């Protein structure tokens, strides 16, 4: 169906495209699910509508009632998706945003009328989470959906993303996705393990840079409750970290097959390629991976056009996951 | 087996400021054990009280998280690069 009553109905059912031309192993197919096709531009549209509808079912939010405020920490995409949903529902949204995200992310929040609360860039997402927790505690009338701990986050992927993947690529053997809140990996991973046992679930850890350098103590570390609540350590089969340069290289290489995707999608593709190269000779495999968003929000980073070493250096201080 | 360990900023006060340290062992457990003998101040940052890997510490052998390769029993070979990184929320900068 291509006719919709509301933009919200356009969330999900994203296309999957064959990216095997980039596979280093002729026996391993790689398919990419294009989440940038969601109306607010990222995989987080699924999470945003799921979080808001769950809160409405629980009576924490009442559609159309004036004076309702939400607060949420986000390095960008969740905030942008929530801003769009909140605009349609009539809620006021405050997004706690690390100050070092790309300018396009800030602007998109403003497009849909969100209020930006700056958190220190040097503290990255950890700092945004901490500040949102503090503000939510100080303002009990604000609704704090807290994507890092809300079961409606992985549920969106368990009920939609996972079934879409299995329907489109029933021969899947490996699912490879990025580890942020862990909602995608937990939701899709659980669905695939239940409905296609034996599917391997691989997590790609974003590269770490200045933000990790800014930690004062190991005890400032953070593991999303979504990850522990879903027994992530047992659900995942493998976790690999990718380097900043690989992320940019693979973001660029995806344009060879016509895909203009965000830098985190390049990082995840770099991980999928690692996965493909580790499949033993003589075995075949089908990897499905996620492109979280498109490249538009990252044009200001020069990721496609500038000298790669300069881009990598610059990207160390910009949050893109 | 001789491996090179990359130490994150947050742990460097315990290694005299060193960013890379050489250590020996056949498994990650042995490598971290020899590291903690050389730098005792690191011990509580490497291990929980029960001797398991500290919950906020991720350890990678050549970019692969050891928790999914057998944990402290994960094998290492000569020349491996072992990276220690604190666990942080998604949204880490590049």
Interface residues (C-beta under 8 A of the other chain):
Chain A: X75 X98 X100 X121 X124 X125 X126 X128 X129 X148 X178 X179 X180 X181 X182 X203 X205 X206 X207 X208 X209 X210 X211 X212 X213 X215 X216 X217 X218 X219 X220 X221 X222 X223 X224 X233 X236 X237 X238 X239 X240 X241 X242 X243 X244 X247 X263 X274 X312 X315 X316 X317 X318 X319 X320 X321
Chain B: X8 X9 X10 X11 X45 X54 X55 X56 X57 X58 X60 X63 X64 X65 X67 X68 X69 X83 X85 X86 X87 X88 X89 X90 X91 X92 X93 X94
